[in-house]
Amino acid sequence: MKVFSDSDAKYVLGGVLLALLSFFTGEIQLVVIILSFTILILAWRRYDILLIFPPLFVLLDFVIKTAASGLGGWWDEALLLLLFAFLFLHQAKNKQRTFHLSSIAYPVLLFIFFGLLSTSLSSDVSLNQGIEGIRSVVQTFLFFLIFLNAPLSKKKNRALLLLVLLAGAITAVYGLYQYAVGVPNPPHWLDKDLEVGLSRAFSFLGSPNAFAAYGVLLLPLALAFMLRKPYRWLHQSIFAMLAILLAAGIFSSLTRAAWVALLPALMLFGILIKKTRLMLGLLLLLVVMASFSAPVRTRFLNLFSDQYQQKSEMGGRNYRWNLAWSIFDESPLFGRGPGSYGGAVAYRAQAFQGLYVDNYYLQILSNFGFLGFLAFLWILIEIIRNLLLAAKFSQERDKIIVYGVLCGVLAFLIHNVTENLIEVIPLAVVFWVLTGLACQLSYQERV
């Protein structure tokens, strides 16, 4: 099947040539516009062309924001609109009238309602700030709806999941390069008294914690593909290499919370796929490797030092968590207002001098109050329930893939106990893309 007709070929070729010419003359934004036009022509013929971009979101986000800063602020919204527009066009052409919303939509709508109510009752946030605070939590959920409803065969579905892993491996390789050459880090990433001389990789994500969370989200999926029965030893070796790269990337970030989150998730993965001994052996290997790594050992041992505890109480994590609890105590039902404390929106508004709370759940609790927090927990419960149902109704050979996504999602959610990661747009997009693809694998009518 042709991607585009012969009559369109000259326009596509012309667009590519103009884009190349613009690139070499320094007009980066014109490159993006011309390539976007070319992609639209291709997407008109084949909707699944557009679906390639969200799995590669981390890489594309870095390239676009680096090369075309003027376009970087809204390109993800433009991609979202295009995906929806072409999805509806595809459904109209095929006279398809069903659109799966999923049970996750109900708590999302309830969360938005409580968020708007919190904004209207708060004297600490403006309407724009409140809406931005709500949007930072739920907007990326739309990527889930797109991939849940996308016209994908099971083969294409698996191919997109592999594309997510490939992007993760490329990100890990770049992080390992940074670690090897000792790329300079901002002072606040390390304890200046206890961690002198250490370097943390951050890859394309701009933060070692976000880089580690990306690896945590994908590592169980890589192991799932490695252990999937229809694959031969050559394919299993390739997936094993991807898993090793992701694990090494997590090591290079020196992020303690990533390992604390990953270990129980991998143990659960072993239980679900009935390979507990294999996963236990892998976990022991990872622990031994970590114990022999001087930088990782230093980072973990510092947690128990008196100096670290004192700093944590004087503006560190303990101080920020206690501040979140005190804000919640002041307004327990509806919170201080979305975007009022502890996250990216509050940072842009310089609320509380732009402090991050370093616990996404405390951020939700202090910003949205108890009612908003309950709605948010319902969202997470529905995600897990939908993934369990997807595993139950998937073909036997795909169950392990869904379990891999489920355990990666759980590890990512555990990691958010010590970081604000769900609001990092590239991570949130990949999170919802994986969830949507895994849930769609349960559709029995798809071949």
C-alpha positions in Angstrom: 0.0 0.0 0.0 1.4 3.4 -1.0 1.9 6.0 1.7 1.0 8.8 -0.8 0.0 8.9 -4.5 2.3 9.6 -7.4 0.6 13.0 -7.9 1.5 14.0 -4.4 5.1 12.8 -4.6 6.4 16.0 -6.1 5.0 18.1 -3.3 6.4 15.8 -0.6 9.8 15.8 -2.3 9.7 19.5 -2.8 8.9 20.0 0.9 11.8 17.9 2.0 14.2 19.7 -0.3 13.1 23.1 0.9 13.4 21.9 4.5 17.0 20.8 3.9 17.8 24.1 2.1 16.3 26.0 5.1 18.3 23.9 7.5 21.6 24.7 5.9 20.8 28.4 5.6 20.0 28.5 9.4 16.2 29.0 9.2 15.3 26.3 11.7 11.8 27.4 12.3 11.1 27.2 8.6 12.5 23.7 8.6 9.9 22.7 11.2 7.0 24.3 9.3 7.9 22.7 6.0 8.5 19.3 7.6 5.2 19.6 9.4 3.4 20.3 6.1 5.0 17.3 4.6 3.9 15.1 7.5 0.3 16.4 7.1 0.3 15.2 3.5 1.5 11.8 4.6 -1.0 11.7 7.5 -3.9 12.4 5.2 -3.2 9.1 3.5 -2.0 7.1 6.5 -3.2 8.2 10.0 -0.7 5.8 11.7 2.2 7.9 10.4 1.3 10.5 13.1 1.3 7.9 15.8 5.1 7.5 15.4 5.8 10.8 17.1 4.4 10.4 20.7 6.6 7.2 21.3 9.6 9.3 20.3 8.4 12.3 22.4 11.4 12.6 24.7 13.8 12.8 21.7 11.6 15.1 19.6 10.9 17.4 22.5 14.7 17.9 23.1 15.4 18.5 19.4 12.6 20.9 18.8 13.1 22.9 22.0 16.9 23.1 21.3 16.7 23.9 17.6 13.5 25.9 17.4 13.0 27.6 20.8 10.1 29.8 19.5 8.1 26.7 18.6 9.1 24.5 21.5 6.4 25.9 23.9 3.4 24.8 21.9 4.5 21.9 19.7 3.1 19.3 22.0 -0.3 21.0 21.9 -0.1 21.2 18.2 0.7 17.5 18.0 -2.2 16.7 20.2 -4.7 18.7 18.1 -3.4 17.0 14.9 -3.7 13.6 16.4 -7.3 14.2 17.4 -8.3 15.9 14.1 -6.9 13.2 11.9 -8.3 10.5 14.2 -11.8 11.9 13.8 -11.2 12.3 10.0 -10.2 8.7 9.8 -13.2 7.5 11.8 -15.5 9.6 9.6 -14.0 8.2 6.4 -14.5 4.6 7.7 -17.9 5.4 9.1 -16.8 4.5 12.6 -19.0 6.0 15.3 -17.6 4.5 18.4 -15.1 6.3 20.6 -13.7 4.5 23.7 -13.5 6.9 26.7 -12.4 4.3 29.3 -13.5 4.3 32.9 -10.4 6.5 33.6 -12.3 9.5 32.1 -14.8 9.6 35.1 -12.2 10.4 37.8 -10.4 12.7 35.4 -13.6 14.8 35.0 -14.2 14.7 38.7 -10.6 15.9 39.3 -11.1 18.8 36.9 -14.4 19.7 38.7 -12.7 19.8 42.1 -9.8 21.7 40.6 -12.0 24.4 39.2 -13.9 24.6 42.6 -10.6 24.9 44.4 -9.5 27.7 42.1 -12.7 29.6 42.5 -12.5 29.4 46.3 -8.8 30.2 46.6 -7.5 33.7 47.2 -3.9 32.6 46.5 -4.1 31.7 42.8 -5.4 33.5 39.7 -7.9 31.9 37.3 -5.1 31.4 34.7 -2.8 29.9 37.3 -5.5 27.6 38.6 -6.4 26.4 35.1 -2.7 25.9 34.3 -2.3 23.9 37.5 -5.2 21.6 36.5 -3.9 21.3 32.9 -0.5 20.2 34.1 -2.1 17.2 35.7 -4.7 16.0 33.2 -3.8 17.3 29.7 -1.5 14.4 28.8 -4.4 12.0 29.5 -5.6 12.9 26.0 -2.7 10.9 24.6 -4.2 7.9 26.3 -7.5 8.4 24.6 -5.8 8.8 21.2 -3.9 5.5 21.5 -6.9 3.7 23.0 -8.9 4.6 19.9 -6.2 4.6 17.2 -6.8 2.2 14.2 -3.9 -0.2 15.1 -3.5 -3.9 14.5 -1.8 -5.8 17.2 1.4 -6.0 15.1 1.5 -2.2 14.8 0.7 -1.8 18.5 3.7 -3.9 19.4 5.8 -2.0 16.9 5.0 1.3 18.6 5.8 -0.2 22.0 9.2 -1.2 20.5 9.6 2.3 19.3 9.2 3.6 22.8 11.9 1.2 24.0 14.2 2.3 21.2 13.8 6.0 22.2 14.5 5.0 25.8 17.7 3.1 24.7 19.0 6.1 22.7 18.3 8.4 25.7 20.2 6.0 28.0 23.2 5.9 25.6 23.4 9.7 25.7 23.1 9.6 29.5 25.9 7.1 29.7 28.1 9.3 27.5 27.5 12.2 29.8 28.4 10.1 32.8 31.6 8.8 31.1 32.9 12.3 30.2 31.7 13.8 33.5 29.4 16.5 32.2 29.2 19.4 34.8 26.2 19.4 37.0 24.4 22.3 38.7 25.4 22.5 42.4 21.9 21.7 43.8 22.0 18.2 42.2 24.6 17.0 44.6 25.5 17.7 48.3 28.5 20.0 48.1 29.9 18.7 51.4 29.2 14.9 51.0 29.3 14.2 47.3 32.3 16.1 46.0 33.5 15.0 42.5 30.4 13.0 41.6 28.6 13.5 38.3 25.0 12.6 37.5 23.7 11.9 34.0 20.5 13.7 32.8 20.5 12.9 29.1 17.8 14.7 27.0 15.5 15.3 30.0 17.5 18.0 31.8 17.2 16.3 35.2 18.8 13.1 36.5 15.6 12.3 38.4 13.5 12.6 35.3 16.1 10.6 33.3 16.0 7.8 35.9 12.2 7.8 36.0 12.2 7.3 32.2 14.3 4.2 32.6 12.2 3.0 35.5 9.0 3.3 33.4 10.6 1.3 30.5 12.8 -1.3 32.1 10.0 -3.8 32.9 8.7 -3.5 29.4 12.1 -4.3 27.9 12.3 -7.4 30.2 8.8 -8.4 29.0 9.8 -8.4 25.4 13.0 -10.3 26.3 11.0 -13.0 28.0 8.1 -13.2 25.4 8.0 -16.7 24.2 7.5 -16.4 20.4 10.9 -14.5 20.1 14.0 -16.4 19.3 17.4 -16.1 21.1 18.6 -13.4 18.7 15.6 -11.1 19.4 15.8 -11.9 23.1 19.5 -10.9 23.0 18.6 -7.5 21.5 15.9 -6.9 24.1 18.4 -8.0 26.8 20.8 -5.3 25.5 18.0 -2.7 25.6 17.2 -3.7 29.2 20.9 -3.4 30.2 21.2 0.0 28.6 18.1 1.2 30.5 19.4 -0.2 33.8 22.9 1.4 33.2 21.2 4.7 32.4 19.4 4.5 35.8 22.8 3.8 37.4 24.4 6.8 35.7 21.7 9.2 37.1 22.7 8.2 40.7 19.0 8.6 41.6 18.3 6.7 44.8 14.5 6.8 44.6 14.6 5.2 41.2 16.0 2.0 42.6 13.7 2.1 45.6 10.8 2.3 43.2 12.1 -0.3 40.7 13.0 -3.2 43.0 9.4 -3.9 44.2 8.0 -3.4 40.7 10.4 -6.0 39.3 9.6 -8.4 42.1 5.9 -8.0 41.3 6.6 -8.5 37.6 8.3 -11.8 38.4 5.3 -12.9 40.4 2.8 -12.0 37.7 4.7 -13.8 34.9 5.5 -16.8 37.2 9.3 -16.3 37.0 9.9 -15.2 40.6 13.3 -16.9 40.9 14.5 -15.2 37.7 13.5 -11.8 38.9 14.9 -12.4 42.4 18.2 -13.3 40.8 18.1 -10.2 38.7 17.3 -8.0 41.7 20.2 -9.5 43.7 22.5 -8.9 40.8 21.4 -5.2 40.6 21.9 -4.8 44.4 25.4 -6.3 44.2 26.3 -4.0 41.3 25.0 -1.0 43.2 27.0 -2.0 46.3 30.2 -2.2 44.3 29.6 1.2 42.6 31.3 3.8 44.8 29.1 6.8 43.6 25.9 4.9 44.1 27.1 3.6 47.5 28.0 7.2 48.5 24.6 8.5 47.5 22.8 5.9 49.5 25.0 6.2 52.6 24.6 9.9 52.7 20.9 9.5 53.5 21.8 8.2 57.0 24.3 11.0 57.8 23.5 13.6 60.4 24.6 16.4 58.1 22.0 15.2 55.4 19.2 15.1 58.0 20.0 18.6 59.2 20.0 20.0 55.7 16.8 18.2 54.9 15.1 19.9 57.9 16.5 23.4 56.9 15.1 23.8 53.4 15.5 20.2 52.1 12.9 17.5 51.5 11.7 17.2 55.1 11.1 21.0 55.2 9.2 21.0 52.0 7.0 18.0 53.0 6.2 19.6 56.3 5.3 22.8 54.5 2.9 20.9 52.2 1.2 19.3 55.3 0.9 22.7 56.9 -0.7 24.1 53.8 -3.1 21.2 53.7 -4.0 21.8 57.4 -5.0 25.4 56.6 -7.3 24.3 53.7 -8.0 20.6 54.1 -11.1 20.2 51.9 -10.2 22.2 48.7 -6.5 23.1 49.2 -4.6 26.3 48.5 -5.5 26.2 44.8 -4.0 24.4 41.7 -0.5 25.6 41.0 -0.1 27.3 44.4 2.8 25.3 45.8 5.5 22.8 45.0 5.4 22.2 41.2 6.3 23.7 37.9 3.3 26.1 37.8 4.0 27.4 41.3 7.7 27.7 40.3 6.8 29.9 37.3 4.7 32.1 39.6 7.5 32.0 42.2 5.1 31.0 44.9 7.0 30.1 48.1 10.2 31.3 46.3 9.5 28.6 43.7 10.1 25.6 46.0 9.4 22.2 44.7 7.8 19.8 47.2 9.6 16.7 45.8 6.5 14.6 46.4 3.8 14.7 43.7 1.1 13.3 46.1 1.8 16.0 48.7 1.7 18.6 45.9 -1.8 17.4 44.8 -3.0 17.2 48.5 -1.8 20.8 49.3 -3.0 22.3 46.0 -6.3 20.5 45.5 -7.2 19.5 49.0 -8.6 16.2 50.2 -11.4 16.0 47.6 -9.1 16.6 44.7 -6.6 14.1 46.2 -9.2 11.4 46.4 -10.2 12.1 42.7 -6.5 11.8 41.8 -6.1 8.5 43.6 -9.2 7.3 41.8 -7.4 8.1 38.5 -4.4 6.0 39.5 -6.6 3.1 40.7 -8.5 3.1 37.4 -5.2 3.1 35.5 -4.1 0.0 37.4 -7.5 -1.7 37.1 -7.6 -1.1 33.4 -4.2 -2.5 32.9 -5.1 -5.6 34.9 -8.2 -6.1 32.8 -6.1 -5.6 29.7 -3.8 -8.4 30.8 -6.8 -10.6 31.6 -8.4 -10.2 28.1 -5.2 -10.0 26.0 -3.9 -12.9 23.9 -1.6 -15.2 25.9 1.5 -14.0 24.2 0.7 -10.4 24.9 -0.1 -10.7 28.6 3.6 -10.4 29.5 3.8 -7.1 27.6 0.8 -5.7 29.5 2.4 -6.8 32.8 5.6 -5.1 31.7 3.7 -1.8 31.2 1.8 -2.3 34.4 5.0 -2.8 36.5 6.7 0.1 34.8 3.7 2.3 35.6 3.7 1.2 39.3 7.4 1.8 39.6 6.9 5.3 38.1 4.1 6.1 40.5 6.2 4.9 43.5 9.1 7.2 42.3 6.7 10.1 42.5 6.7 9.8 46.3 10.0 11.6 46.3 9.8 13.7 43.1 7.4 15.7 40.9 7.5 13.6 37.8 4.0 13.3 36.5 4.1 17.0 35.6 7.2 16.5 33.4 5.5 16.6 30.0 7.8 14.1 28.1 7.4 11.6 30.9 3.7 12.0 31.2 3.2 11.6 27.5 5.2 8.3 27.4 3.3 7.2 30.6 -0.1 7.7 28.9 1.1 6.3 25.5 2.2 3.1 27.2 -1.0 2.8 29.1 -3.2 3.4 26.0 -1.2 0.9 23.9 -1.3 -1.8 26.6 -5.1 -1.3 27.1 -5.7 -1.5 23.4 -3.9 -4.9 23.2 -6.9 -6.4 24.9 -9.2 -5.6 22.0 -10.1 -9.1 20.7 -11.4 -7.8 17.3 -7.9 -6.4 16.4 -5.7 -8.8 14.6 
